[in-house]
Amino acid sequence: MASSLLRPTPLLSTPHKLSHLHTSLSFPSEISTQRNPHNHLLNLCRSSSTPSQQKTSQRKRTRYRKQYPGENIGITEEMRFVAMRLRNVNGKKLDLSGDKTEQEEEEDEVKEETWKPSKEGFLKYLVDSKLVFDTIERIVDESENVSYAYFRRTGLERCESLEKDLQWFRGQDLVIPEPSNIGVSYAKYLEEQAGQSAPLFLSHFYSIYFSHIAGGQVIVRQVSEKLLEGKELDFNRWEGDAQDLLKGVREKLNVLGEHWTRDEKNKCLKETAKAFKYMGQIVRLIIL
């Protein structure tokens, strides 16, 4: 009995069993030594950035472009601001309150200036104006560009009216001159813009009608009172209200302008300045 108790246990005495037991055991100290300190540091950094902080950093990076004057209304309103800045070149304060209409402002400006027009100069102005209107109206009628089709038969057309006026002057035994270099140059430029870009050409198209309705007709009436005993020329007559007709064109152009890029709109505004420059040179023919 005693000898059986002193007999070694097979599990502890067998080398094979001891080996198996040793390899199956694992110790916490061995696991900690296998961790990568670099990965552990990255995990700590990631956990330290909360979702709210990440959203805040994203909001800080968001920047909004400052709108151009009139941009929230449409491209024609942007063009109007350009025209107003051009009229303020001489340091005259503009009425931005909206109490005065464009026509009333133009009448005040004409009254402040001393005009010494001549019939010869006035005829040059009418001839060049006819060439310009004839050019833009022919382009929109004949062009295959879809954008131009929206501006056919708007009721603003002036070519036929100007032809009637020139015919009346012929009846007064006055010689009708050929278009001046200014008018020819502008007509050629309009042809080039029409073939190059619809936004660029339509900027001139709208500005030409706008300038005549807002100020040109006032000048024509003032000159007529001085030289023609107040005769009303067909150039200043429309079948309907001119402002309403212009409003229809303005609304169409604003809708079309919504599809233009900001770069195209910026170029359009530059062409607006050029349009008023050309039209101003033609007006000055009256007193040259």
C-alpha positions as CSV (number, residue, x, y, z in Angstrom):
1,M,0.0,0.0,0.0
2,A,2.7,2.4,0.9
3,S,4.8,1.5,-2.1
4,S,1.9,2.3,-4.4
5,L,1.5,5.8,-2.9
6,L,5.2,6.6,-3.4
7,R,5.0,5.6,-7.1
8,P,5.5,8.7,-9.4
9,T,2.5,10.1,-11.1
10,P,2.7,9.4,-14.9
11,L,1.7,12.9,-15.9
12,L,4.6,14.6,-14.1
13,S,7.2,12.0,-14.8
14,T,6.6,11.7,-18.6
15,P,8.8,14.2,-20.6
16,H,6.3,14.3,-23.5
17,K,3.4,15.4,-21.2
18,L,5.5,18.2,-19.7
19,S,6.4,19.5,-23.0
20,H,2.8,19.7,-24.1
21,L,1.8,21.4,-20.8
22,H,4.5,24.1,-21.2
23,T,3.6,25.1,-24.8
24,S,-0.1,25.3,-24.1
25,L,0.4,27.9,-21.4
26,S,0.6,31.7,-22.1
27,F,1.7,34.5,-19.9
28,P,0.5,38.2,-19.8
29,S,4.1,39.4,-19.8
30,E,4.8,37.8,-23.2
31,I,1.7,39.4,-24.8
32,S,2.6,42.9,-23.7
33,T,6.0,42.7,-25.2
34,Q,4.5,41.8,-28.6
35,R,2.5,45.0,-28.9
36,N,3.6,47.7,-31.4
37,P,4.2,51.0,-29.5
38,H,3.6,53.0,-32.7
39,N,0.2,51.5,-33.4
40,H,-0.8,52.0,-29.8
41,L,0.0,55.8,-30.1
42,L,-2.0,56.1,-33.3
43,N,-5.0,54.6,-31.6
44,L,-4.8,57.0,-28.8
45,C,-4.6,60.0,-31.2
46,R,-7.6,58.8,-33.2
47,S,-9.7,58.3,-30.1
48,S,-8.9,61.8,-28.9
49,S,-10.6,63.5,-31.9
50,T,-14.3,63.7,-31.3
51,P,-16.9,63.7,-34.2
52,S,-18.0,67.3,-33.2
53,Q,-14.4,68.5,-33.5
54,Q,-14.1,66.9,-37.0
55,K,-17.4,68.6,-38.1
56,T,-16.1,71.9,-36.8
57,S,-12.9,71.7,-38.8
58,Q,-14.9,70.9,-41.9
59,R,-17.2,73.9,-41.4
60,K,-14.2,76.2,-41.1
61,R,-12.9,75.1,-44.5
62,T,-16.2,76.1,-46.2
63,R,-16.0,79.5,-48.0
64,Y,-18.7,81.2,-50.0
65,R,-18.1,83.5,-52.9
66,K,-19.2,87.1,-52.5
67,Q,-22.1,87.9,-54.9
68,Y,-21.8,90.5,-57.6
69,P,-24.1,93.6,-57.3
70,G,-27.5,92.5,-58.7
71,E,-26.5,88.8,-59.1
72,N,-29.4,87.6,-56.9
73,I,-31.9,89.2,-59.4
74,G,-30.3,88.3,-62.8
75,I,-27.7,89.1,-65.3
76,T,-29.5,92.2,-66.6
77,E,-29.4,93.7,-63.1
78,E,-25.7,93.1,-63.0
79,M,-25.5,94.9,-66.3
80,R,-27.5,97.8,-65.0
81,F,-25.0,98.2,-62.1
82,V,-22.2,98.4,-64.7
83,A,-24.1,101.1,-66.6
84,M,-24.7,103.1,-63.4
85,R,-21.0,103.0,-62.6
86,L,-20.2,104.2,-66.1
87,R,-22.6,107.2,-65.7
88,N,-20.9,108.1,-62.4
89,V,-17.5,108.6,-64.0
90,N,-17.8,112.4,-63.9
91,G,-18.4,112.4,-60.2
92,K,-22.2,112.9,-60.3
93,K,-24.0,111.3,-57.5
94,L,-26.5,108.7,-58.7
95,D,-30.0,108.3,-57.2
96,L,-30.0,104.7,-56.0
97,S,-33.1,105.0,-54.0
98,G,-35.3,104.1,-57.0
99,D,-37.4,107.3,-56.6
100,K,-36.4,108.4,-60.1
101,T,-36.8,106.4,-63.3
102,E,-33.9,106.0,-65.7
103,Q,-35.7,108.3,-68.1
104,E,-36.0,111.1,-65.5
105,E,-32.4,110.8,-64.6
106,E,-31.4,111.0,-68.2
107,E,-33.5,114.1,-68.7
108,D,-31.8,115.8,-65.8
109,E,-28.4,115.0,-67.2
110,V,-29.4,116.4,-70.7
111,K,-30.6,119.6,-69.1
112,E,-27.4,120.1,-67.3
113,E,-25.3,120.0,-70.4
114,T,-25.1,122.5,-73.2
115,W,-26.0,121.1,-76.5
116,K,-25.3,122.6,-79.8
117,P,-26.5,120.0,-82.3
118,S,-26.5,120.3,-86.0
119,K,-28.8,118.6,-88.6
120,E,-25.7,117.1,-90.3
121,G,-24.5,115.6,-87.0
122,F,-28.0,114.4,-86.1
123,L,-28.2,112.6,-89.4
124,K,-24.9,110.9,-88.8
125,Y,-26.2,109.8,-85.5
126,L,-29.4,108.4,-87.1
127,V,-27.5,106.6,-89.9
128,D,-25.0,105.0,-87.5
129,S,-27.9,104.0,-85.2
130,K,-29.7,102.4,-88.1
131,L,-26.6,100.4,-89.0
132,V,-26.3,99.1,-85.4
133,F,-29.9,98.2,-85.0
134,D,-30.0,96.6,-88.5
135,T,-27.0,94.5,-87.6
136,I,-28.3,93.1,-84.3
137,E,-31.8,92.5,-85.7
138,R,-30.5,90.7,-88.7
139,I,-28.3,88.5,-86.6
140,V,-31.1,87.3,-84.4
141,D,-33.4,86.7,-87.4
142,E,-30.9,84.8,-89.5
143,S,-28.7,83.0,-86.9
144,E,-29.2,79.3,-86.3
145,N,-28.1,79.8,-82.7
146,V,-31.0,78.7,-80.5
147,S,-30.2,81.3,-77.9
148,Y,-31.0,84.1,-80.4
149,A,-34.3,82.7,-81.4
150,Y,-35.8,83.9,-78.1
151,F,-35.2,87.5,-79.1
152,R,-36.9,87.7,-82.5
153,R,-39.9,90.0,-83.0
154,T,-39.7,91.5,-79.5
155,G,-41.5,94.7,-80.5
156,L,-38.3,96.7,-79.7
157,E,-37.0,96.6,-83.3
158,R,-35.9,100.0,-84.6
159,C,-34.6,99.4,-88.1
160,E,-37.8,100.1,-89.9
161,S,-38.6,103.1,-87.8
162,L,-35.2,104.7,-88.5
163,E,-35.7,104.1,-92.2
164,K,-38.9,106.1,-92.1
165,D,-37.2,108.9,-90.3
166,L,-34.3,109.0,-92.9
167,Q,-36.9,109.0,-95.7
168,W,-38.5,112.0,-94.1
169,F,-35.1,113.8,-94.1
170,R,-34.6,113.0,-97.8
171,G,-37.9,114.7,-98.4
172,Q,-36.4,117.8,-96.8
173,D,-33.7,117.9,-99.5
174,L,-31.1,116.8,-97.0
175,V,-28.3,114.5,-98.1
176,I,-28.1,111.3,-96.1
177,P,-24.5,110.5,-95.3
178,E,-22.8,107.1,-95.3
179,P,-22.2,105.4,-91.9
180,S,-19.2,106.8,-90.1
181,N,-16.1,104.7,-89.1
182,I,-17.5,104.4,-85.6
183,G,-20.7,102.8,-86.8
184,V,-19.0,100.5,-89.2
185,S,-16.5,99.4,-86.6
186,Y,-19.2,98.7,-84.1
187,A,-21.3,96.7,-86.6
188,K,-18.3,94.6,-87.5
189,Y,-17.5,94.0,-83.8
190,L,-21.1,92.9,-83.2
191,E,-20.8,90.4,-86.1
192,E,-17.7,88.9,-84.5
193,Q,-19.2,88.6,-81.1
194,A,-22.3,86.9,-82.4
195,G,-20.3,84.2,-84.0
196,Q,-18.0,83.8,-81.0
197,S,-20.3,83.7,-78.0
198,A,-24.0,84.2,-77.4
199,P,-23.5,85.7,-73.9
200,L,-21.2,88.3,-75.3
201,F,-23.4,89.3,-78.2
202,L,-26.6,89.3,-76.1
203,S,-24.9,91.7,-73.7
204,H,-24.6,94.2,-76.6
205,F,-28.1,93.3,-77.8
206,Y,-29.8,94.2,-74.5
207,S,-27.5,97.2,-73.8
208,I,-28.3,98.8,-77.1
209,Y,-32.1,98.7,-76.6
210,F,-31.7,99.6,-73.0
211,S,-29.5,102.7,-73.7
212,H,-32.0,104.0,-76.3
213,I,-35.1,103.6,-74.1
214,A,-33.4,104.9,-71.0
215,G,-31.5,107.8,-72.5
216,G,-31.3,107.8,-76.3
217,Q,-34.9,108.7,-76.9
218,V,-34.5,111.6,-74.5
219,I,-31.6,113.0,-76.5
220,V,-33.5,112.5,-79.8
221,R,-36.5,114.5,-78.4
222,Q,-34.2,117.3,-77.1
223,V,-32.5,117.6,-80.5
224,S,-35.8,117.5,-82.3
225,E,-37.1,120.4,-80.2
226,K,-34.1,122.5,-81.1
227,L,-33.8,121.6,-84.8
228,L,-37.1,120.1,-86.0
229,E,-39.7,122.2,-84.2
230,G,-40.4,119.3,-81.9
231,K,-41.2,116.7,-84.5
232,E,-41.7,113.3,-83.0
233,L,-39.5,110.8,-84.9
234,D,-40.5,107.2,-85.5
235,F,-37.3,106.3,-83.7
236,N,-39.1,107.1,-80.5
237,R,-42.3,105.3,-81.3
238,W,-43.2,101.7,-80.3
239,E,-46.3,99.6,-80.7
240,G,-46.9,99.3,-77.0
241,D,-45.1,100.5,-73.9
242,A,-41.4,100.5,-74.5
243,Q,-40.6,99.7,-70.8
244,D,-43.0,96.7,-70.9
245,L,-41.4,95.4,-74.1
246,L,-37.9,95.8,-72.6
247,K,-39.1,94.0,-69.5
248,G,-40.0,91.0,-71.6
249,V,-36.6,90.9,-73.1
250,R,-35.0,91.3,-69.7
251,E,-36.9,88.4,-68.3
252,K,-35.9,86.1,-71.1
253,L,-32.3,87.1,-70.8
254,N,-32.3,86.5,-67.1
255,V,-33.6,83.0,-67.6
256,L,-31.0,82.3,-70.3
257,G,-28.3,83.8,-68.1
258,E,-29.0,81.2,-65.3
259,H,-27.3,78.6,-67.6
260,W,-24.1,80.7,-68.1
261,T,-21.0,80.1,-66.0
262,R,-19.6,82.8,-63.7
263,D,-16.8,83.3,-66.2
264,E,-19.2,83.9,-69.1
265,K,-21.2,86.4,-66.9
266,N,-18.0,88.3,-66.1
267,K,-17.1,88.6,-69.8
268,C,-20.7,89.7,-70.4
269,L,-20.3,92.5,-68.0
270,K,-17.1,93.6,-69.7
271,E,-19.0,93.7,-73.0
272,T,-21.7,95.8,-71.4
273,A,-19.1,98.5,-70.8
274,K,-17.9,98.3,-74.4
275,A,-21.5,98.6,-75.6
276,F,-22.1,101.9,-73.8
277,K,-18.7,103.1,-74.9
278,Y,-19.6,102.5,-78.6
279,M,-23.1,104.0,-78.2
280,G,-21.6,107.1,-76.5
281,Q,-19.3,107.7,-79.4
282,I,-22.3,107.5,-81.8
283,V,-24.3,110.0,-79.7
284,R,-21.4,112.4,-79.8
285,L,-21.7,112.5,-83.6
286,I,-24.7,114.9,-83.0
287,I,-22.4,117.7,-81.9
288,L,-19.3,117.0,-84.0
